[in-house]
Amino acid sequence: MKISFTPMRRDPGMVLSCDGDRLTVNGETFDFSSLAEGATLSRDTLEPDWLASDVRRRDGVVELTVILPHGPTAPEETLFPAPVVVETGPVPLPPYSG
């Protein structure tokens, strides 16, 4: 899964993990395994308020953008985060605050 981030000043922080095509956000799991190659799920059809983009599958990889909550003193690496690719396990997130 390729995850991009849109930083936003928000309380509280976030915990993300990935297991194949399933993404868990703060304990809630979203399964994108039925998303076909080249298909897109509109952000408007999905419930989570952390989602900042449509979800698509390109070259076999689920791609999406999530809102990255951060504190009032977030460091530059949090304000300008790089995308990550994760297959299984915790999603590495930049620090919530500096």
KABEL-V973468 format. One record per backbone hydrogen bond with DSSP energy under -0.5 kcal/mol. CO is the residue of the C=O (numbers start at 1). NH is the residue of the N-H. Records with the same first field share a line. If there is no record, write none. Layout:
# KABEL-V973468
CO->NH, NH
This chain:
# KABEL-V973468
1->3, 86
2->4, 64
3->84
4->66
6->68
8->10, 70
15->26
16->91
17->24
18->89
19->22
21->32
22->19
23->25, 30
24->17, 26
25->28
27->29
28->25
30->23, 32
32->35
34->36
36->39
39->57
40->42
41->55
42->45
43->46
48->51
50->67
55->41
56->58, 63
57->38
58->61
61->58
62->2
63->56
64->4
65->52, 53
66->6
67->69
68->8
70->10
71->74
73->98
75->78, 79
76->80
78->81
84->3
87->20
89->18
90->92
96->71
